[in-house]
Amino acid sequence: MERRKELRFEANEPVAVTELDSGHGHHAVGGMIRDVSAGGMLMKLPHRIECKALVRVETSCMLLLGEVVRCAPEGESFLVGIAVRHSLQDLKSLDNLNRALLGPDRSTARSRCASPPLL
């Protein structure tokens, strides 16, 4: 029986995940988003991240902060589920605002974001 309260949507988008409280520095690792919901995300990553770890998740259009709530092996990879705690979506709009206020040379948001956010 399905226990989830929120609908989940399949996704296939690259993601960069940084474990914030690892004690080993802040190095991003690449992976793929499997599915998303209003409050969480499931990703396929090349290595394990312990439950309760705090992570930063970046896509081309979003920056998320979350907590790992699931980590299970899948072949040589791991399925990592996070509960999203904070999100900054639609970085293209932020980039446009920065360009309008600061000029094109001082904008810091990603300009490659062309599609609407997933969440």
C-alpha positions, 0 to 999 in steps of 0.5 A: 500500500502506498503511504506517500501523501504527495504525488511523485513525478518521474524526472531524468535531470542531472544533479550535483549533490554536496554533503554539507556536514561530512567533515571531508570538505564540500565536494559535489558529486554528479548524479541523476534525479529519478523522481520529485515531489513537493517535499522530496526528491529521489536521486541516483548517485555513485556513492552512499550518503548517510541518513540524516546528512545535510545536502545541497542539491543543484540542478540547472534551475534550482538550488535545494537544501535537504536532509537525506532520509533514505539511502539504498544500494542499486547495483553499483550506485545508490538511491538517495532520497531527501526531504527538501528543507529549503529551495530556491527555484527558477534561477533564470529569473534571479539571473535576470533580476541580477543583470537588471540591478547589477549589470551583466558582468556582476550577475552570479546566477546560472544563465543556462536555465531555460526550463521551468523548475521541477518542483 
